[in-house]
Amino acid sequence: MILKNCKYIITQDKERSVLKDLDILIEGKEIKRIGKLLNQSDEIIDCSDKIIIPGFTNAHAHAGMTIFRGLYDDDELFDWLRKINHLEEKLSYDLVYSGAKLSIMEMLSKGIVAFIDTYFFPEATILASHEYGIRLVSGRVLEGSNLKNRMEENDVLIKKQDELFKVVADPYAIYANSEENLREIMDYAKKRNLRINMHAAETRHEVFDCYQKNKKYVIEYLDSIGFLQDSILAHCGWITSNEINILKERNATVVHNPISNMKLASHAFFPFSNYKEKEVCIALGTDSAASNNSLNLFDEMKTMALLNKNNHWDASLVKAQDTLDSATLNGAKATGFNNGSIEEGKLADLFAINAKEIELQPLNDKNIISNLVYSFNSPVEFTMINGNIVFRKEMLKQWQEEADKISQKINLKILTFGKDL
Ligand SMILES: [Zn+2]
């Protein structure tokens, strides 16, 4: 396949080159060549009015939770949690599957090609991901008294791994497990060569409890039991400078969730300047649609910039390019998939947007990255994963019909469950 005459290609290569009027040759699942090519392919897509962008990674999600979108939105954090947890007691495989389908349709229509997910019934999310052809990193949540069973269930998921799906060891958070459990999980992860994915240092409450119990802050504590090497850690807002040094040494990825954290008022401050100074890898996540309420990394990039400029009283601290790096290259580092940039030899995971969208104008070579981050808010033209086009704008009508049917099913259940709250 050839993407012909692309108006712009945002490569995200080392130099962050933005190329103009070139073709991209895709063979199988890979980007084979970028340049002025002959028409040596049976499938040619005219991209003369399109901007081609590396696919985004949503590095922290709970896709099944989209069934709770719009519920208890303006409640205080712990009240919100109590009500959501009450509903979760009645969850089923079918509900999680329905939520995951809505999430995946939304993500694909916004250029997201991979997501890291944590939720109940992970098999339901795995099935939905396969059906739509999106990449997924997930695992059974490893917590509680049935730890051995959960590890065995995670082993079953390991057998389902393929080029689109990877398994992690996910202890959820330190408060979900005893130290004995955490040590067992670490042992389990090491033996199977699994990366750790978990929430960390998300709320003051968690940090306070950890310090009371262990005389260590959350990251120090996790490091003391060997948890951090190459790990994926969501939130990390309540962090000391010593912990930032440890995160860098251990090559961990921190996943920033600016919208969810602001909405739940759980972060006073994300220490962006310290992370940036120490070159800690910052990926971007939406968290769930119950606390965001969208699954859109364009929104997340803009909010990441605004929040951290505002918090640090420094409009020049976060560049549009920093946020784009988080959504692409840093997300790819978190998942380990060979995507996140448009370069020869990389996976053909990318998306196209219409360069003529009104909100992008006036568009030129100088403002293109700024306009993408601060202005773009339309559906994408198409999204490609592993060399396959898995979403085209023309499919929107059909997906809206599908989403409407799923919504009716969800409403029937959730509105009944929530009656007594
Ligand atoms: Zn979360």
Boltz pocket constraint, residues with backbone or C-beta under 6 A from the ligand:
constraints:
  - pocket:
      binder: B
      contacts: [[A, 60], [A, 61], [A, 62], [A, 199], [A, 234], [A, 287], [A, 288]]
      max_distance: 6.0
